[in-house]
Amino acid sequence: MEKFKELLKYAPFIYLGVISLIAIIITCYDKIAAKHFPGHRTPEATLLAISAIGGSVAMYLTMQIIRHKTQHKKIHDRNTCHIFYTAFAWLWRLVPVVEIVL
């Protein structure tokens, strides 16, 4: 039970790593499909959903590196928004909340 509690402390980091890896794979797949298999593209809604659940930083960096959908304002704006609220959520989780007792 102690080992489980110890591993549970790392669960948010494991989640972020897994969802980031999924975001990278899906973004790279969509780039390949755009060139070679136009009928098998990943819908923008799927890309935005992966971004919204925590893969925004990895997806943004991947899109910049492979030059994919960098001209799409909708994707860029929403992904940037997802980055900010993901950062806020992580800061909220990692920074201890100080209670002031009056």
N, C-alpha and C positions, 0 to 999 in steps of 0.2 A: 504494500500500500504506500509505503514511503517513496519508493521509486516512481510510482504513478504520480504522486503529488509533485515530485521533482520534475518529471517530464511535462507535467501540466503547465509549469511556469514557462516552458518554451513553445507552447501551442500557438500563440499569436505569431511567433517568428516562423514556425513551420508552415502555418497557413499562408503567410505572406510569401514565403519562398515558393510554395506549390502554386499559388494563384499567379505569381509572377512568371513562373515557368510556363504555365498554361497560356498566359497572355503572349509571351514571346512566340510560342509554337503556333498559336492561332494567327498572329500577325504575319509571321513568315509564310505560313501556308497560304494566307490570302494574297500575299505578294506573288507567290509562285503561281497560284490559280489565276491571278490577273493577267499574267503573261501567257500561260500555257493552257489553262482550262477555264475559259471565261464562263462556262455554264455552272461551275462548281465553286463560286465565290462564297465567302463568309458574309452573311448579312451585316450591315452596319449596326443593327440593333444588338447583334451578338457581340460585336467588338465593344460597343458601349456598355453592355451588361458586364462583360469581363472587367472592363475598366472600372465600373462602378463598385464592384465587389472587392476591389483591392489591387487590381493589376494595372492601375493607371500609370505608375512611374515606369514600370518595365515596358508597357505598351508604348508610351510616349518615346522613351529612349530607343526602342526597337524601330519605331516608325521613322525617327530621325536618322538612325544609322543606315537603314535599308531604303530610305527615301520613299516611303509608302504612305499615301494619303496625307502628305504634308500640305497639300493645297486645299484640302477639304476643311472649310471653316467650321462646319458643324462638328466634325470629329475633333478638331483641334480645340475648340472652345469648351466642349463638354469634357474632354479628357483633362484639360487644364483645371476645370472646376473639380473633377474627381480627385486630382492630385491634391488640391487644397483641402478638401474635406477629409481625405485619407490622412494627410499630415496632421490635421486637427484631431482626428480620432486617435491617432497614435500618440500624439502629445498628451491628450487627455488621459490615455491609458497609462503612459509611462511616467508622467509627472505626478507625484503624490499630491493629493488634494489636502490642503491645510484647512482644518476647521477652526473657526474662531468662536470660542464660547464666550458669550456676553454675560 
